[in-house]
Amino acid sequence: MYKELLTVKKDSLCLADKNITDISDGWALPPSYVDFAQELGFGRLMGLFLTYIPKGKDNPYCDSLENQNSYWKDIFQQYKGLSLFKKEENLALLLNAEPFMASENGEIVFWDIRYPKKGEYPIYLVHFPVGIYFAGYHFQEFITNLTNKATYKSILKFYEEPLLPTFEPLTFVGY
């Protein structure tokens, strides 16, 4: 499905294990992201976002979803004092965030796990200290919203053009 939505720049893919469908107790990875991780995996999405895949608890990969998720949660805690989070809803989003992707410009993409719907969670993009923007209800919609001329600007405030629908596979590195 994602190979039809995106232009894949090379054939060598680093894929998620088909048996890993969660990274933390209490919630499962959304099916749309599990499908993506198993079909395309680790890489650069739309020329901007680094996608991370689950590799299992206590894995040795610094670029695994488990390790990146933990790292970003620590960063989110450091930003709690920003004026951006004076609004109660924004602070609640931050406190219930499960980060899963980051841009090469510093934006972080996360799921709000408070409101699951058919296994999916709303997706947000946070650009510290500028704002938090709703980006889609599932991963395909996230990609479509950022590559569509009519919708990208509501999420990527400082971009002049929608992102290109591309995926470039990258190689995993262990500790």
Sine and cosine of phi, psi and omega as CSV:
sin_phi,cos_phi,sin_psi,cos_psi,sin_omega,cos_omega
0.00,0.00,-0.72,0.69,-0.02,-1.00
-0.95,0.31,-0.45,0.89,0.04,-1.00
-0.93,0.37,-0.38,0.92,0.09,-1.00
-0.99,0.13,-0.45,0.89,-0.04,-1.00
-1.00,0.09,-0.47,0.88,-0.11,-0.99
-0.81,-0.58,0.47,-0.88,0.16,-0.99
-1.00,0.02,0.88,-0.47,-0.02,-1.00
-1.00,-0.03,0.82,-0.57,-0.16,-0.99
-0.98,0.19,-0.32,0.95,0.10,-1.00
-0.39,-0.92,0.21,-0.98,-0.15,-0.99
-1.00,0.02,-0.37,0.93,-0.09,-1.00
-0.97,0.23,0.96,-0.29,-0.08,-1.00
-0.94,-0.34,0.58,-0.81,0.10,-1.00
-0.95,-0.33,0.98,-0.17,-0.19,-0.98
-0.99,-0.16,0.36,-0.93,0.09,-1.00
-0.97,0.24,0.52,-0.86,0.10,-0.99
-0.91,0.41,0.69,-0.72,-0.04,-1.00
-0.93,0.38,-0.27,0.96,-0.02,-1.00
-1.00,0.01,-0.15,0.99,-0.05,-1.00
-0.98,-0.17,0.92,-0.38,-0.02,-1.00
-0.82,-0.57,0.13,0.99,0.11,-0.99
-0.52,-0.85,0.28,-0.96,0.05,-1.00
-0.79,-0.61,-0.06,1.00,-0.07,-1.00
-0.45,-0.89,0.45,-0.89,0.08,-1.00
-0.92,0.39,0.61,-0.79,0.12,-0.99
0.99,-0.15,-0.26,0.97,0.03,-1.00
-0.41,-0.91,0.52,-0.85,-0.01,-1.00
-0.98,-0.22,0.48,-0.88,0.10,-1.00
-0.89,0.46,0.61,-0.79,0.03,-1.00
-0.88,0.48,0.65,-0.76,-0.01,-1.00
-0.82,0.57,-0.59,0.81,-0.02,-1.00
-0.91,0.42,-0.55,0.83,0.03,-1.00
-0.99,0.17,-0.58,0.81,0.08,-1.00
-0.87,0.49,-0.70,0.72,0.04,-1.00
-0.86,0.52,-0.70,0.71,0.01,-1.00
-0.88,0.47,-0.74,0.67,-0.05,-1.00
-0.89,0.45,-0.52,0.86,0.00,-1.00
-1.00,0.06,-0.37,0.93,0.01,-1.00
-1.00,-0.05,-0.69,0.73,-0.05,-1.00
-0.89,-0.46,-0.64,0.77,0.13,-0.99
0.99,0.13,-0.60,-0.80,-0.10,-1.00
-0.98,0.20,0.73,-0.68,0.03,-1.00
0.17,-0.98,-0.29,-0.96,0.02,-1.00
-0.95,-0.32,0.89,-0.45,-0.05,-1.00
-0.99,-0.15,0.76,-0.66,0.06,-1.00
0.85,0.53,0.48,0.88,0.04,-1.00
0.94,0.35,0.17,0.99,-0.13,-0.99
-0.65,-0.76,-0.69,0.72,-0.14,-0.99
-0.99,-0.13,0.72,-0.70,0.12,-0.99
-1.00,0.03,0.85,-0.53,0.02,-1.00
-1.00,-0.07,0.63,-0.77,-0.02,-1.00
-0.86,-0.50,0.52,-0.86,-0.05,-1.00
-0.85,-0.53,0.50,-0.87,0.03,-1.00
-0.94,0.34,0.68,-0.73,0.01,-1.00
-0.82,-0.58,0.09,1.00,0.03,-1.00
0.99,-0.15,0.41,-0.91,-0.03,-1.00
-0.86,0.51,0.63,-0.78,0.05,-1.00
0.85,0.53,0.54,0.84,0.02,-1.00
-0.97,0.24,0.36,-0.93,-0.05,-1.00
-1.00,0.01,0.22,0.98,-0.11,-0.99
-0.98,-0.18,0.89,-0.45,0.02,-1.00
-0.90,0.44,-0.44,0.90,-0.01,-1.00
-1.00,-0.08,0.29,0.96,0.06,-1.00
-0.98,0.22,0.40,-0.92,0.02,-1.00
-0.87,0.49,-0.64,0.77,-0.01,-1.00
-0.86,0.52,-0.74,0.67,-0.05,-1.00
-0.95,0.31,-0.64,0.77,0.04,-1.00
-0.92,0.39,-0.66,0.75,0.02,-1.00
-0.84,0.54,-0.73,0.68,0.01,-1.00
-0.90,0.45,-0.69,0.73,0.02,-1.00
-0.87,0.50,-0.74,0.67,-0.03,-1.00
-0.92,0.38,-0.58,0.82,0.04,-1.00
-0.87,0.48,-0.63,0.77,0.07,-1.00
-0.89,0.46,-0.66,0.75,0.03,-1.00
-0.90,0.44,-0.68,0.73,0.01,-1.00
-0.84,0.54,-0.64,0.77,0.01,-1.00
-0.88,0.48,-0.55,0.83,0.00,-1.00
-0.95,0.32,-0.38,0.93,-0.05,-1.00
-1.00,-0.10,0.01,1.00,-0.07,-1.00
-0.82,0.57,-0.50,0.87,-0.06,-1.00
-0.99,0.15,-0.13,0.99,-0.01,-1.00
-0.89,0.46,0.50,-0.86,0.04,-1.00
-0.86,0.50,-0.44,0.90,0.05,-1.00
-0.82,0.57,-0.51,0.86,-0.07,-1.00
-0.98,-0.20,0.28,0.96,0.12,-0.99
-0.94,0.33,-0.50,0.87,0.07,-1.00
-0.94,0.33,0.75,-0.66,-0.06,-1.00
-0.85,0.52,-0.65,0.76,-0.02,-1.00
-0.91,0.41,-0.64,0.76,0.03,-1.00
-0.91,0.42,-0.64,0.77,0.03,-1.00
-0.92,0.40,-0.65,0.76,0.04,-1.00
-0.89,0.47,-0.64,0.77,0.07,-1.00
-0.87,0.50,-0.73,0.68,-0.02,-1.00
-0.88,0.47,-0.68,0.74,-0.06,-1.00
-0.96,0.30,-0.34,0.94,0.01,-1.00
-0.93,-0.36,0.29,0.96,-0.06,-1.00
-0.99,0.17,0.65,-0.76,0.18,-0.98
-0.86,-0.50,1.00,-0.02,-0.04,-1.00
-0.91,0.42,0.61,-0.79,-0.02,-1.00
-0.64,-0.77,-0.12,0.99,-0.03,-1.00
-0.43,-0.90,0.45,-0.89,0.07,-1.00
-0.66,-0.75,0.51,-0.86,0.07,-1.00
-1.00,0.00,0.30,-0.95,0.07,-1.00
-0.96,0.29,-0.10,0.99,0.06,-1.00
-0.98,-0.21,0.01,1.00,0.07,-1.00
0.97,-0.24,-0.15,0.99,0.07,-1.00
-0.93,0.36,0.55,-0.83,0.03,-1.00
-0.86,-0.51,0.68,-0.73,-0.01,-1.00
-0.96,-0.29,0.72,-0.70,-0.04,-1.00
-0.59,-0.80,0.34,-0.94,0.13,-0.99
-0.99,-0.10,0.60,-0.80,0.18,-0.98
-0.99,-0.11,0.98,-0.22,-0.16,-0.99
-0.99,0.16,0.07,1.00,0.02,-1.00
-0.95,0.30,-0.43,0.90,-0.16,-0.99
-0.82,-0.58,0.92,0.40,0.02,-1.00
-0.94,0.34,0.58,-0.82,0.06,-1.00
-0.61,-0.79,0.93,-0.36,-0.06,-1.00
0.82,0.57,0.62,0.78,0.04,-1.00
0.99,0.11,-0.11,0.99,0.00,-1.00
-0.98,-0.18,0.42,-0.91,0.05,-1.00
-0.83,-0.56,0.54,-0.84,0.09,-1.00
-0.85,0.53,0.61,-0.79,-0.02,-1.00
-0.95,-0.31,0.72,-0.70,0.03,-1.00
-0.80,-0.60,0.43,-0.90,0.12,-0.99
-0.89,-0.46,0.78,-0.62,0.07,-1.00
-0.93,-0.38,0.74,-0.67,0.06,-1.00
-0.86,-0.51,0.99,-0.15,-0.03,-1.00
-0.95,0.31,0.70,-0.71,-0.12,0.99
-0.99,-0.13,0.36,0.93,-0.15,-0.99
-0.96,0.26,-0.79,0.62,-0.04,-1.00
0.09,-1.00,0.10,-1.00,0.08,-1.00
-0.89,-0.45,0.74,-0.67,-0.10,-1.00
-0.77,-0.64,0.75,-0.66,0.08,-1.00
-0.92,0.40,0.72,-0.69,-0.10,-0.99
-0.85,-0.53,-0.16,0.99,0.03,-1.00
0.43,-0.90,0.24,-0.97,0.01,-1.00
-1.00,-0.10,-0.23,0.97,0.05,-1.00
-0.40,-0.92,0.17,-0.99,-0.17,-0.99
-0.91,0.41,-0.61,0.80,0.04,-1.00
-0.88,0.47,-0.66,0.75,0.01,-1.00
-0.92,0.40,-0.61,0.79,0.08,-1.00
-0.83,0.56,-0.77,0.64,-0.01,-1.00
-0.88,0.47,-0.73,0.68,-0.01,-1.00
-0.88,0.48,-0.68,0.73,-0.01,-1.00
-0.90,0.44,-0.55,0.83,-0.03,-1.00
-1.00,0.07,-0.25,0.97,0.01,-1.00
-0.97,-0.26,0.00,1.00,-0.05,-1.00
-0.98,-0.18,0.78,-0.63,-0.03,-1.00
-0.86,0.51,-0.51,0.86,-0.05,-1.00
-0.99,0.16,-0.31,0.95,-0.12,-0.99
-0.85,-0.53,-0.35,0.94,-0.15,-0.99
-0.87,0.49,-0.59,0.81,-0.11,-0.99
-0.92,0.40,-0.40,0.92,0.03,-1.00
-0.96,0.29,-0.23,0.97,-0.02,-1.00
-0.92,-0.39,-0.74,0.67,-0.04,-1.00
-0.98,-0.20,0.99,0.16,-0.16,-0.99
-0.86,0.52,-0.52,0.86,-0.12,-0.99
-0.97,-0.24,0.21,0.98,-0.03,-1.00
-0.99,-0.15,0.59,-0.80,-0.04,-1.00
-1.00,-0.04,-0.33,0.94,-0.03,-1.00
-0.66,-0.75,0.43,-0.90,0.12,-0.99
-0.90,0.43,0.39,-0.92,0.03,-1.00
-0.96,0.29,0.41,-0.91,0.03,-1.00
-0.99,0.14,0.63,-0.78,-0.01,-1.00
-0.98,0.19,0.96,0.29,-0.06,-1.00
-0.83,-0.56,0.35,-0.94,0.14,-0.99
-0.63,-0.77,0.79,-0.61,0.04,-1.00
-0.89,-0.46,0.94,-0.35,0.02,-1.00
-0.88,0.47,0.60,-0.80,0.08,-1.00
-0.84,-0.54,0.22,-0.98,-0.03,-1.00
-0.98,-0.21,0.66,-0.75,0.02,-1.00
-0.96,0.28,0.56,-0.83,0.07,-1.00
-0.81,-0.59,0.74,-0.67,0.04,-1.00
-1.00,0.09,0.09,-1.00,0.04,-1.00
-0.92,0.39,0.00,0.00,0.00,0.00
